[in-house]
Every structure is written in C-alpha cells, then in structure tokens.
Amino acid sequence: MWLDLKTLSIAIRFLRAKSPEQWAAVDLDTHYTEEYLEECIGPNTRREILYQEYVKGLSASGMQSNYGFEGQLNACWTHKMT
C-alpha cells in the first residue's frame, strides 16, 4: 500500500491529538480546503467559526479513542473499491 506524506502526516496528527482543540484543528485541515477555511464570514473566517463548532461538539460528545481511530483508519486503508 502506498501513502503520500500528507496522508501520513494527517494520520499522525490525529493519533497525537489529545484534546478537542487539537482534534478540531486536524479535522478542519482534513475536510476543507485552505481557501474555503480562510473565507471571511462577517468579522470571522470560516475556519474560526467551524473550529468553535467542532470544539463544542467534540467536548459534548467526547474524544474518539485511539483504538477506535486505528480501527477506522484500517477500514479506510483496506477498503477496496472496484
């Protein structure tokens, strides 16, 4: 299996995330483009708005365990689409 450096970097950042704030930052970088996140929505960037919502949601629901994340990551990497 071949992984590029960006994918590997994101996986490592997710595994090292120990707080909702760290997890939210990685999640935003994973799911959205830089241009989308830096767009201004009123006085704030979209990144600032989404970051606050992600942190609030993660704080309310709790962090995913490393075991759960590793299982999810394995499922993604081994999934075959034909």
HUSULSUL-V911657 format. One record per helix or strand. SS is the DSSP state (H for helix, E for strand). FROM is the first residue (numbers start at 1). LEN is the number of residues. Records with the same first field share a line. If there is no record, write none. Layout:
# HUSULSUL-V911657
SS = FROM-LEN / FROM-LEN
This chain:
# HUSULSUL-V911657
H = 5-12 / 20-12 / 34-5 / 46-16 / 66-13
E = 40-2 / 44-2
